[in-house]
Amino acid sequence: MKFFRNSRKQFLSDNKFSKYLIYAIGEIILVVIGILIAVQVNDWNEQRKVARISKTYLQKMILELETTKTRMEILSYNNANVYSYDYPALDEAVMNCDSLLELSYSGITEVDLPFIVSTQYFSGLSNLNIQQDVFEQAKTNGHLNSIGSDELISAIKTFNSRCKRETIYNQLNNASSLDAMKKIEDGLGKLLLDYQMDSLNFSIENYKWLLNKNSKEYMDMQIGIYNAGISQYFNMEKMMEMYALSDSLISMIKLELGYTQN
């Protein structure tokens, strides 16, 4: 800079204005180039920071989605036998409801009693409870719209909206299951409770309605079991859809991160 200042004084003292003008323009250009380089370096550092933050969010999102897949599979099928809340998985509950409903229309006899009292028809209230903590954190911190490509961001937002919608359907289906349970309380519900509490003194003779298709308790049982089967089936279908959507989003995120697909 001292050299430039000395040169500027020399040009002015020698009255070489045209040369000074060229020098001044050159000096301005150098300053502008310096500023542009500084801005570029700053932008590059900022991009690296955003990329590092986005990678962290996406890696955490994969873990959440894997958790969602595991939960959906356990509640729906429980193939690994890790469901330990004394309720069957949804597919088993639906199958049991179908079996009892078919049996009720063919006519229940005393021979069918062991099946009826040993079978579970409700899977409990199978709530979705899909984790969305990473999405909410990225949204709150203003990182959601820079988390990846436009296609990936759109897919993540669509998944979040789908989770909210399916949660509403899930709640409605659970409410329908509760109504179904109430429908059979006085008939099948009481029979199952009595057998559970005192199986040694249990007698089918105390439940004449079970052998009478036209009794109120019998018809309530058919309606309740049908509604329970349908609502649980819908829940299972929705959970499998969320499983597939989670798996698809995981693949998109891994592609964004440059992971090798298996």
Summary of the structure (lengths in Angstrom):
residues: 262
radius of gyration: 34.5
end to end distance: 58.7
largest distance: 126.5
contacts: 720
relative contact order: 0.12
helix: 78%
strand: 0%
